[in-house]
Amino acid sequence: MVLASHYDSKNITDRNGREFIGATDSAVPCAILLDLAIQLNCLFEKAQGEKARDITPQIVFFDGEEAYNTWSATDSIYGARHLAQKWEQENKLQDIDIFVLLDLIGTSDVQFHNFFPQTSNAFELLARKEQHLKKDKLLSDNNRILFNTHPYYGGGIEDDHIPFLHRNVPILHLISAPFPSVWHRMSDDAAHIDYHTTEDFNKVFRVAEEKKRNYDMKGGGESTKAIWEIFQLNLFI
């Protein structure tokens, strides 16, 4: 399993010399993955047996996602294109059960869609967990839908996943569609982060460890289904 986001953003300043922050694009996704890394470290320190070591999620932070001039196949996603090519040459791509990319997360108007049939089970799992948390009144807004289960197939949003998609890696793209209202604006800063919505997303993303913290990892396999079972049962508080 690969969990990824891009850590740099647009290199622009306004007329007052203020630099573009990119809170949703992509500081918040990076923060979510860093928080997850702490939980993963604790989880695998407790894990026992060879099967536990077979489960090797990798967290990747890409650079060069934005175009320097105009977005094109050659002026964008520099880090992702480089890594996909490198891993292809090293025969590592076939070891990726699922590639999860986070982007444009943090505002109150986010919504996520099921872009790829191949990873529908993973997306639907997140949607179910959202409903479970709502039922238990553990989210800040029980009327908002973060994970829209209506299929949105096509994967037309260009992002760091593209070079991996073109190499037949299964993709789960967790990007808001439509894009947040602050996208590529100077207002994409900490003042415009909706912390309730962001925390709700994080709860859904990490919901089940509290209920099943002692899951037996010895039964874990290398299939996507098994990886996701372990992912959903252990990474949440």
C-alpha positions in Angstrom: 0.0 0.0 0.0 1.2 3.5 -0.9 -0.2 6.6 0.8 0.8 9.8 -0.8 0.4 13.6 -1.1 2.5 16.4 -2.6 4.4 18.6 -0.1 5.1 21.6 -2.2 2.7 23.9 -4.1 2.5 26.8 -6.4 5.4 29.3 -6.4 3.4 32.6 -6.5 3.2 35.8 -4.6 0.7 38.6 -4.5 1.4 42.2 -5.1 2.2 42.7 -1.4 4.8 40.0 -1.5 2.7 37.5 0.4 3.5 33.9 -0.7 1.0 31.3 -1.6 0.5 28.9 1.3 -1.5 26.0 -0.1 -3.2 24.8 3.1 -5.5 22.4 1.2 -3.0 22.0 -1.6 -1.4 20.2 0.1 -0.4 21.0 3.7 -3.5 19.4 5.3 -3.1 16.1 3.4 0.6 16.0 4.4 -0.5 16.6 8.1 -3.0 13.7 7.9 -0.3 11.3 6.6 2.2 12.4 9.2 -0.4 11.8 11.9 -1.1 8.4 10.3 2.6 7.6 10.3 2.8 8.0 14.0 -0.1 5.6 14.4 1.4 3.1 12.0 4.7 3.1 13.9 2.9 2.3 17.1 0.9 -0.4 15.3 3.8 -2.2 13.8 5.9 -2.0 16.9 3.1 -4.0 18.6 2.7 -6.4 15.7 4.2 -9.9 15.9 5.2 -12.5 13.4 6.3 -12.6 9.8 2.9 -11.8 8.4 2.9 -8.5 10.2 6.2 -7.6 8.4 4.7 -8.6 5.1 2.3 -5.6 5.4 4.5 -2.7 4.4 2.6 0.6 3.8 4.8 3.3 2.3 4.1 7.0 2.8 5.3 9.2 -0.1 5.6 12.9 -0.3 5.9 14.2 -3.9 7.6 17.4 -5.0 7.0 19.2 -8.3 3.3 18.6 -8.6 2.5 22.0 -9.9 3.4 23.3 -13.3 6.2 25.9 -13.6 4.3 27.5 -16.5 1.3 25.8 -18.0 0.1 22.4 -16.9 0.9 19.8 -19.5 2.2 16.2 -19.6 5.7 17.5 -19.4 5.2 20.4 -17.1 3.6 18.9 -14.0 3.9 16.1 -11.5 7.7 15.9 -11.8 8.3 13.9 -8.6 5.5 11.4 -9.3 6.7 10.9 -12.9 10.2 10.3 -11.7 9.2 7.8 -9.0 6.8 5.9 -11.2 9.6 5.4 -13.8 12.1 4.5 -11.1 9.9 1.9 -9.5 9.0 0.5 -12.9 12.6 -0.1 -13.7 13.1 -1.7 -10.2 10.1 -3.9 -10.7 8.4 -2.5 -7.6 5.1 -1.4 -9.1 3.6 -4.9 -9.2 4.0 -5.0 -5.4 1.6 -2.1 -4.9 -1.9 -3.4 -3.9 -3.4 0.1 -3.8 -2.1 3.7 -4.2 -4.0 6.2 -2.1 -3.5 9.8 -3.0 -4.8 12.7 -0.8 -5.2 16.2 -2.2 -7.2 19.4 -1.8 -8.5 18.5 1.7 -9.3 21.0 4.5 -12.3 23.3 3.6 -15.9 22.9 4.5 -17.0 22.3 0.8 -15.0 19.1 0.2 -16.6 16.0 -1.3 -14.9 12.8 -2.4 -16.0 10.5 -5.2 -15.4 6.9 -6.4 -13.3 7.5 -9.5 -12.0 4.0 -10.2 -14.0 0.7 -10.4 -10.9 -1.2 -9.5 -10.8 0.3 -6.0 -14.5 0.7 -5.4 -14.4 -1.7 -2.4 -11.9 0.6 -0.7 -13.9 3.7 -1.4 -17.2 2.1 -0.3 -15.5 1.0 2.9 -14.7 4.7 3.7 -18.3 5.6 2.9 -19.6 2.9 5.2 -17.3 4.1 8.0 -18.6 7.6 7.6 -22.2 6.4 8.0 -21.3 4.3 11.1 -19.7 7.4 12.7 -22.8 9.4 11.9 -25.0 6.8 13.4 -22.9 7.0 16.6 -23.0 10.8 16.4 -19.3 11.0 16.3 -19.0 13.5 13.5 -19.5 17.2 13.7 -22.1 17.4 11.0 -24.4 14.4 10.4 -26.0 16.0 7.4 -22.9 16.5 5.4 -21.7 13.7 3.0 -18.0 13.5 2.6 -17.9 10.3 0.6 -20.4 10.3 -2.3 -21.1 6.7 -3.3 -22.5 7.7 -6.7 -19.9 6.4 -9.3 -17.8 9.1 -10.8 -15.7 6.9 -13.0 -13.2 8.2 -15.5 -10.4 9.5 -13.2 -10.2 12.6 -15.3 -8.5 14.8 -12.6 -4.8 15.0 -13.3 -2.7 14.6 -10.3 0.3 12.7 -8.9 -1.5 9.3 -9.4 -1.5 9.6 -13.3 1.9 8.0 -14.0 1.1 5.1 -11.7 -2.4 4.7 -13.2 -0.8 4.5 -16.7 1.3 1.6 -15.3 -1.8 -0.2 -14.1 -1.4 0.5 -10.4 -4.8 0.4 -8.5 -5.6 4.0 -7.5 -7.8 5.5 -4.8 -7.8 9.2 -5.4 -9.1 11.2 -2.4 -9.4 14.6 -3.9 -12.3 17.0 -3.5 -14.5 17.3 -6.6 -15.4 20.0 -7.4 -12.2 21.6 -6.2 -12.4 23.7 -3.0 -13.4 27.4 -3.5 -9.9 28.5 -2.4 -8.1 26.4 -5.0 -5.0 28.3 -6.3 -6.1 31.4 -4.5 -4.1 33.3 -1.9 -6.9 32.5 0.5 -5.8 28.9 0.6 -4.4 29.4 4.0 -4.9 28.3 7.6 -7.6 30.9 8.2 -9.8 29.1 5.6 -9.3 25.6 7.0 -12.5 24.1 8.4 -11.2 22.1 11.3 -14.5 20.3 12.0 -14.7 19.0 8.4 -11.0 18.1 8.4 -11.3 16.2 11.7 -14.4 14.4 10.4 -12.4 13.3 7.4 -9.5 12.1 9.6 -11.9 10.2 11.8 -13.4 8.4 8.8 -9.9 7.7 7.5 -8.7 6.3 10.8 -12.0 5.2 12.5 -11.7 1.5 13.5 -8.6 1.0 15.7 -10.6 2.1 18.7 -13.1 -0.7 18.1 -10.6 -3.4 17.1 -7.2 -2.3 18.4 -6.1 -5.9 19.1 -6.8 -7.3 15.6 -4.7 -10.4 15.0 -2.3 -9.3 12.2 -0.9 -12.9 11.9 -3.8 -13.6 9.5 -2.9 -10.7 7.2 -2.2 -11.5 3.6 -0.8 -9.5 0.7 -4.0 -9.1 -1.3 -5.8 -5.8 -1.6 -8.7 -7.1 0.5 -6.5 -8.3 3.3 -4.4 -5.1 3.3 -7.5 -3.0 3.5 -9.0 -5.1 6.2 -5.9 -4.5 8.3 -5.9 -0.8 7.3 -9.5 -0.3 8.4 -9.2 -2.2 11.6 -6.0 -0.8 13.0 -5.2 2.7 12.0 -7.9 4.7 13.8 -8.4 6.3 17.2 
